Amino acid sequence: MRAQGFGVESVCAVLREQGCQVAPRTYRSWKSRQPSLRTITDAHVTNAMLDTVGTPEGLYGRRKMTAHLRRQGVDVSAGTVHRLMGDEGSMA
């Protein structure tokens, strides 16, 4: 919206009219915050899983994928693999 000439305050005003209470200070705080450790870790694990696409390991389900990633040196829990594979649309 900034490229179209709208400021944070005007966008927040429209959102308030629609029932979504967002303060400009909240938006600016969110924008300047560093990504969480979970977000960064999830990105690394997702990339490791996507690297297996097109290989026999790419057909693995959640349990085998967890074991494969651990063998590759990725410190990951079964719950994380389960959640991320679900996010990526893989069902096992």
N, C-alpha and C positions, 0 to 999 in steps of 0.2 A: 504494500500500500504506500510505502514511502516513495517509491519510484513514481507513483501517480500524484504525488504532492500532498498526501494526507499525513498528518502528524499522529502521534500516539494518543494524544488527548481526544482528538476527534473520532478516532476508531473506537476508543474505549467508551465514548459517549453513545455511539451507535450500538455497541454491545450492551450497554446498560438499558437502552430503550427496548432491546430484544429480551431482556431478563437475565443477561449474563453479567454479573458484577465483577468487572476487572478494573483495578486501579492502575493508572499509568506507572506508578511506582513499582507495582507487582510485576508488570511486563518488563520494565527496565532491569529489575533485579534478576528476573529469569533469563533475560538476554545476555547479561554479563556474567552469569554463573558458569563455573566449569562443569563439564559433564560428570555424572556420578561414577564411582568406581565400578558399579554394576553395569552401567551402560558401556563402559570401555571394555570390561571383561567379556560381556555378551558379544561385542563386536569382534573380538579376537576369536572366540569360540565359533561364532557364526562363519567367519572367514575360513577357519580350519575345516568346518563341515562342508562349506561350499567348494573347497579345494578338492573334495572327494567326488564331485560330480563328474560323471563320465568314466569313473574307475569302478572296479568291482565293489570297493568299499562304499561307494555312493548308494548302493542298494541296501546297506545295513539299516536295521531298525535301531530303536533307541538304546537297547542294552549293548548290542555289538558296537554301535557308534561310540558309546561312552568308553568301552574298552579300547577301541581303536585310537581315540583321541588321547587316552591316558598313555598308550604305548608310544604315541608320537611326542609325548612330553607336555601335553596340555593338561594342566591341573584343573579338572572339571568334575562336577558332581552329576549323578544320574538325573537329579531333578532339574538341573540347568539344561542338560541335553534334551530332556523331555519337553521343557517349556519352549526352548528355541526351535526344536524340530516342529513343534506345533505351530509356532509363529511363522515358520517358513512354509507350512502347508504339507509337511511330510507326515504321513500317518503310517505307523508300524503296528 
